[in-house]
Amino acid sequence: MTNDMDKKKSIFANNLNILIILLGALLIVLISFKGGLMVGMRKADFSCGWGDNYHRNFGGPKGGFFRQFGNQEMMEADGTFGQILQIDAGKLIIQGPDEMEKIILITDQTVIKRFVETIKYSDLKIDDYVVIIGEPNRAGQIEAKLIRVLPPPGPDQKFGPPPPQHRPFDIKFKR
């Protein structure tokens, strides 16, 4: 009788351990999925805000910007790189290799580096090449946390629009 009770307790303990492990694994999968959703929503929110506020930021078309670029992927929300087109009080306008202009907001907490040297906002010049790391805001702008000034590309390096990329459904085969 005691032997049967021990077997039942052992089976119950094993089943309980398996259940706890499965619930833990399910929790990890759900947390990972939620993290992916949050990242995707952040990128989509930035792209939407950028398009909705394009006419306010750049004087572009009133209806927004994405009507002209309907099949492009979402924009990078947490940073960009490119060439400085304009320097204003507290903001930069950057043109990236995709030829899209982005507004970069500068604060007192923004760190600006040229190689290892920390420089001032006033040291930036039009046509400097920069990498920006920051956070998007609801107006489609990037609030810079770090700006790194790069040397200009060499004669054999290309800085311009990326080559066209084709997705499988874009390619049409001739018969």
C-alpha positions as CSV (number, residue, x, y, z in Angstrom):
1,M,0.0,0.0,0.0
2,T,2.8,2.4,0.9
3,N,4.6,1.5,-2.3
4,D,1.5,2.4,-4.4
5,M,1.3,5.8,-2.6
6,D,5.0,6.5,-3.2
7,K,4.5,5.7,-6.9
8,K,1.5,8.0,-7.1
9,K,3.3,10.8,-5.3
10,S,6.3,10.3,-7.6
11,I,4.1,10.3,-10.8
12,F,2.3,13.4,-9.4
13,A,5.6,15.2,-8.7
14,N,7.0,14.3,-12.2
15,N,3.8,15.6,-13.8
16,L,3.9,18.7,-11.8
17,N,7.6,19.3,-12.7
18,I,6.7,18.8,-16.4
19,L,3.8,21.2,-16.1
20,I,5.9,23.9,-14.4
21,I,8.6,23.5,-17.1
22,L,6.0,23.8,-19.9
23,L,4.4,26.9,-18.3
24,G,7.8,28.5,-17.9
25,A,8.6,27.8,-21.6
26,L,5.3,29.2,-22.6
27,L,5.9,32.3,-20.5
28,I,9.3,32.8,-22.2
29,V,7.8,32.4,-25.6
30,L,5.0,34.9,-24.8
31,I,7.4,37.5,-23.4
32,S,9.6,37.1,-26.5
33,F,6.6,37.6,-28.7
34,K,5.5,40.7,-26.8
35,G,9.0,42.1,-27.1
36,G,8.9,41.6,-30.9
37,L,5.5,43.3,-31.0
38,M,6.8,46.3,-29.0
39,V,9.8,46.7,-31.4
40,G,7.6,46.5,-34.5
41,M,5.0,48.9,-33.1
42,R,7.8,51.4,-32.2
43,K,9.1,51.3,-35.8
44,A,5.6,51.5,-37.3
45,D,4.7,54.4,-35.0
46,F,7.9,56.3,-36.0
47,S,7.3,55.7,-39.7
48,C,3.7,56.7,-39.4
49,G,4.6,59.9,-37.4
50,W,7.3,60.8,-39.9
51,G,5.0,60.5,-42.8
52,D,2.1,62.3,-41.1
53,N,4.4,65.2,-40.0
54,Y,6.5,65.4,-43.2
55,H,4.7,68.6,-44.4
56,R,5.2,70.3,-41.0
57,N,8.9,69.2,-40.7
58,F,10.0,69.8,-44.4
59,G,7.2,71.7,-46.1
60,G,6.3,68.6,-48.1
61,P,3.0,67.4,-49.5
62,K,0.0,68.1,-47.2
63,G,-1.4,64.5,-47.5
64,G,1.8,63.0,-46.1
65,F,4.8,61.5,-47.7
66,F,4.2,57.8,-47.9
67,R,1.7,57.9,-50.8
68,Q,4.7,58.2,-53.1
69,F,6.7,55.4,-51.3
70,G,3.9,52.9,-50.6
71,N,5.9,49.7,-51.1
72,Q,9.1,50.6,-49.1
73,E,10.0,49.0,-45.9
74,M,9.7,50.9,-42.6
75,M,12.3,53.5,-41.7
76,E,14.8,53.0,-39.0
77,A,13.4,54.8,-36.0
78,D,16.3,54.6,-33.5
79,G,19.0,56.3,-35.6
80,T,20.2,57.2,-39.0
81,F,23.4,58.1,-40.9
82,G,24.0,60.5,-43.6
83,Q,25.2,64.0,-44.6
84,I,24.2,67.2,-42.8
85,L,22.1,69.4,-45.0
86,Q,21.1,72.1,-42.6
87,I,22.1,73.1,-39.0
88,D,19.5,75.1,-37.0
89,A,19.2,75.9,-33.3
90,G,18.8,72.6,-31.6
91,K,18.3,70.5,-34.7
92,L,20.0,69.0,-37.8
93,I,18.5,67.9,-41.1
94,I,20.2,64.8,-42.4
95,Q,20.0,63.2,-45.8
96,G,20.6,59.5,-45.7
97,P,21.7,57.1,-48.5
98,D,18.1,56.5,-49.3
99,E,17.8,60.3,-50.1
100,M,15.2,60.8,-47.3
101,E,15.6,63.8,-45.1
102,K,15.3,63.4,-41.3
103,I,15.1,65.9,-38.5
104,I,17.5,65.3,-35.6
105,L,16.8,67.1,-32.4
106,I,19.8,68.0,-30.2
107,T,19.6,68.4,-26.4
108,D,22.1,69.2,-23.7
109,Q,22.5,65.5,-23.1
110,T,23.4,64.7,-26.7
111,V,27.0,63.5,-26.9
112,I,28.9,64.5,-30.1
113,K,32.1,62.7,-31.0
114,R,34.7,63.0,-33.8
115,F,36.8,59.9,-33.4
116,V,37.5,59.8,-29.7
117,E,37.2,63.5,-29.1
118,T,34.0,65.0,-27.7
119,I,33.1,68.1,-29.7
120,K,30.5,70.8,-29.4
121,Y,27.3,71.3,-31.5
122,S,28.9,74.4,-33.0
123,D,31.7,72.3,-34.4
124,L,29.3,70.5,-36.8
125,K,29.4,71.7,-40.4
126,I,27.1,71.3,-43.3
127,D,28.2,68.3,-45.5
128,D,29.7,66.5,-42.5
129,Y,28.9,62.8,-42.5
130,V,27.3,61.6,-39.2
131,V,25.8,58.6,-37.5
132,I,23.0,59.4,-35.2
133,I,21.7,57.1,-32.4
134,G,18.6,58.3,-30.5
135,E,14.9,57.8,-29.8
136,P,12.0,58.6,-32.1
137,N,9.3,61.0,-31.0
138,R,5.6,61.3,-32.1
139,A,6.4,64.0,-34.7
140,G,8.6,61.7,-36.7
141,Q,11.9,63.2,-35.5
142,I,14.9,61.5,-33.8
143,E,16.0,62.9,-30.4
144,A,19.7,62.3,-30.6
145,K,21.6,60.6,-27.8
146,L,24.9,60.2,-29.6
147,I,26.2,61.8,-32.8
148,R,29.4,60.5,-34.3
149,V,31.1,62.5,-37.1
150,L,32.6,60.3,-39.8
151,P,35.3,61.1,-42.3
152,P,33.9,61.7,-45.8
153,P,33.7,58.7,-48.0
154,G,36.7,58.1,-50.2
155,P,36.7,58.3,-54.0
156,D,36.1,54.5,-54.3
157,Q,33.3,54.5,-51.7
158,K,29.8,55.2,-52.6
159,F,27.4,57.2,-50.5
160,G,24.0,57.4,-52.2
161,P,20.8,55.5,-52.7
162,P,21.1,51.8,-52.1
163,P,20.7,49.6,-55.2
164,P,17.1,48.6,-55.9
165,Q,16.1,45.5,-53.9
166,H,13.6,43.0,-55.4
167,R,11.4,40.9,-53.3
168,P,10.2,37.6,-54.7
169,F,6.7,38.9,-55.6
170,D,8.2,41.9,-57.4
171,I,10.1,39.8,-60.0
172,K,8.2,38.9,-63.1
173,F,9.5,36.1,-65.3
174,K,9.1,36.2,-69.1
175,R,7.8,33.1,-70.8
